[in-house]
Amino acid sequence: MKKTATFIMVMLMMCVMTATALAATKEEKIQKERTKIEELSEKALKNLYEKVPSAERVINDCYAYATLSNTGMKLGIFGDAHGRGLAVNNETGERLYMRMKEMGIGIGLGVKEYDLIFVIGTEQAWNSFISGDIKFASAAEAAASDGVTGDSVEGASIAANGIWVYQMTTKGLTLDASIKGTKIYPDKKLNTYE
C-alpha cells in the first residue's frame, strides 16, 4: 500500500513539474514572438521616418497607429500575403498584437516583403481597426488630408474612413499602397496569454 501511494505521489509530482515546464516554455515562446514583432515595428517606423520625415510628427500626433510587416507571394493568377504587427493607441496607451491575411487574384510571379504603417485618426477608426471588421478600399491618393485637423498625411494613401496607410518596400515608399481584400485582426494568442 505504501509503495502504491508513493508511486502515485511521484507520478503526480512529475505531472506538475512537466506542466510547469511546458507552461514556462509556452510563455517564453510567446514573449519571444512579441519581442520580434516590437522590433519589426520599430524598424518599420525608422525606415518610414528616413524616407518621409514628416511622418514622425503624424505618427506621434495621431489617435493611434499600427505597423504590419508582411510577406506577399504571387504564383500565376493566385496571390497571398500574410503578416504580423503591433497597433498602438496614443491616447490610451493600449497595445495590441495584430495579424494580417490577404488573398488576391491577378497575374504575377514573385515574393515581396513590405511594411504597412497605418495612421488611425479617430476612436471610431481605432475600434473598427482592432475589431477586425474594417473593409479596406484600394489606394486613393498619395497625399491625403487627415479629415480632422486638415493636415496633410504626406506619402500616405487613404485606406478606409479615418485611416491612412504608408507602404514601405525594400526600395522605399510606395505611393499607391494596394490593400484591397486585406483582413487585419487581433492575434488572440499573443494578446490574451498571461
C-alpha positions, 0 to 999 in steps of 0.5 A: 500500500505504501509503495502504491501511494508513493508511486502515485505521489511521484507520478503526480509530482512529475505531472506538475513539474512537466506542466510547469515546464511546458507552461514556462516554455509556452510563455517564453515562446510567446514573449519571444514572438512579441519581442520580434514583432516590437522590433519589426515595428520599430524598424518599420517606423525608422525606415518610414521616418528616413524616407518621409520625415514628416511622418514622425510628427503624424505618427506621434500626433495621431489617435493611434497607429499600427505597423504590419510587416508582411510577406506577399507571394504571387504564383500565376493568377493566385496571390497571398500575403500574410503578416504580423504587427503591433497597433498602438493607441496614443491616447490610451496607451493600449497595445495590441498584437495584430495579424494580417491575411490577404488573398488576391487574384491577378497575374504575377510571379514573385515574393515581396516583403513590405511594411504597412504603417497605418495612421488611425485618426479617430476612436471610431477608426481605432475600434473598427481597426482592432475589431477586425471588421474594417473593409479596406478600399484600394489606394486613393491618393498619395497625399491625403488630408487627415479629415480632422485637423486638415493636415496633410498625411504626406506619402500616405494613401487613404485606406478606409474612413479615418485611416491612412496607410504608408507602404514601405518596400525594400526600395522605399515608399510606395505611393499607391499602397494596394490593400484591397481584400486585406483582413487585419485582426487581433492575434488572440494568442499573443494578446490574451496569454498571461 
